[in-house]
Amino acid sequence: MAHAPARPGSASSVFHRSIAPTVPRSRLCIKAFVNEATKGVAQKDAAPQNAQQDGPKTTPNDSVLAVWRKADAVCFDVDCTITVNDSLDLLAEFMGVKEQVEILTNKAMDGTLSLEQALDERLNIINCSPEDIKRFIKAHPPASRMAPGIKELINSLQARGKAIYLISGGFRELTLPIASYLGIPKENVFANRMNWQWDDETGMPTKLVGFDVSEPTAHNQGKVQAIARIRQRNPYNTVVMIGDGITDLEAVQTTGGADLFIGSGVVVERPAVAREADWYVYDYADLLRTMQRYSVAMVGSGAWACAAARMIAQNTEVDDAADEFVDDVRMWVFEEDVEGKKLTEIINTTHTNPKYFPGFDLGPNVVAVPNIVDAVADADLIVFCAPHQFLHHICKQLVGKIKPGAAAISLTKGMRVRPEGPQLISQMVRRLLGIDCCVLMGANIATDIGREQLSEAVIGYDNLDAAVLFQKIFQRPYFRVSLLPDPVGAEMCGTLKNIVALGAGMVDGLGLGPNSKAAVIRQGLMEMKAFSKALYPSVRDDTFMESCGVGDLVATCYGGRNRLVACEWTKAQLAGTPRTFEDLETELLKGQKLQGVLTSNEVQEILKVRGWETQYPLFTTVNRIINGYLPPKYAVDFVAGSKYHIRRPGTEDEEIVPTRPKRPAGAAASSVATAAA
């Protein structure tokens, strides 16, 4: 049969048009029928011959599993892979020509007919119209033709963000309804297209006149070309092909094709395919079971740790369509007695933490564990959320106990000061445990998150793959998480904002209004940015406008624990009944730790060593106030407060005196400024 289109305008004009004019043309693939000689093609990854004689590889090796789990795109054959039958054969049966078509199919399989000739003659026998195809689809809807477990597999892959393609050996007209049923975009469908003769008077297709042989996949090696074109259009690193036939196997045996071929024996077993496949399955549930599932552990059980664990538990059990995460979230809890019972026992029986996060249900899949090594054993994702002064000791306990390949994220805000310089918590985790560590920072007041009020955060990362996984376990409708390739900047913001919050609390304790508080917050943001960039020049400017920067700063200065304690501390100072931060921490925070005072002392140590005290007047003044060198009123006169010189303890005079300004050469000596009241 000739396929060259006749002159346009004639009654027999043939156009490459589909039944639905809105369906775009696409790169196509046709299921080739090849003779047995093609079955002996060597695999891309050559294996010893005796290994090939042992039968199908139904258990994947580590390298095969790694490729499968890392796949960016998965391409499926359709007939006898996704469906339980061949679409064209089923159409022939529907049209009453099953026996005639089967004869041609057998000739194609034994090599006595070429691919193009076999398909051309089969279509000529079927001789359907567009209306016949519509009736066929209605009689055999996609849902009735699905192979067992295929819909669940594809849904899970899609939920994990994998791109799904159909590379069909049949025709687009028969494949598009299947793609629609599975939620696969029509632009991801590669299938041959039928040609129709169109009636010039009615403008309707009337007769099937073959198929479009100009498509490259109408020939042998066509599926390889289809995958090569997919790669050209998309930045995929890893592509997997799944199918039942030799043409599917070819897709991995040629350069430019797939990286892994998984043979399917779910509907029909073809011995040559089973023998050569990298992995062969008889049940799609096997593919689901072997997709990596990540176990999550929480290190910490304070208010923020509990709020975070609650979100993670919701995502791992309730909203994990991809089944990507183990349901249970193991949470290390520092064991203590609460009303005569062990805290871990209370959490595991009532699913609440009455001491640190009262009134909130954590979820039945949050499991409290008193032994930290047991809590993180076999964890793929480790969340650190404990007071920063304890984390060095915690990490030391975990050295050599972490699962290889695990990743961490720190929710802790603070830094460790060492003689050789400051060390952020994420840097400490990386150094001691030898694993990647992201950070999650933002306006994260635990009780608001527990009430599921709108909140947001950023994940600062070096490793994007790890960051994407952590985003999945934290993202909730009420908790928005964005990714930021500046982990140091994000962590510095989370660390330094607690110092500013102390200043904001002092303003509140002084009874001053929003103007004064705004001035302190603005100055604090400027110093946060300058200090961060002074220590780490690579920190990005725009980081300070993210949730981890100005967002967290505003929330902390209005509703955080550091603001609360500083406010009450200031009121007590003014009332002449001074109290210590330690007493107020115990009374107001109910066991939670106050981070601002410790962080302020750590930062001030850096400022002193480097001679930067006057360059950061708010940081310096706040530190002098909390250590008793200046009265609280200097919280709003921080420039003056930073200029006073402190006589170090142990000297003859331990009073604060103002720094003597340097005199220009030849100038007369000036009197010493009055000391602070």
Disulfide bonds with the S-S distance in Angstrom:
none
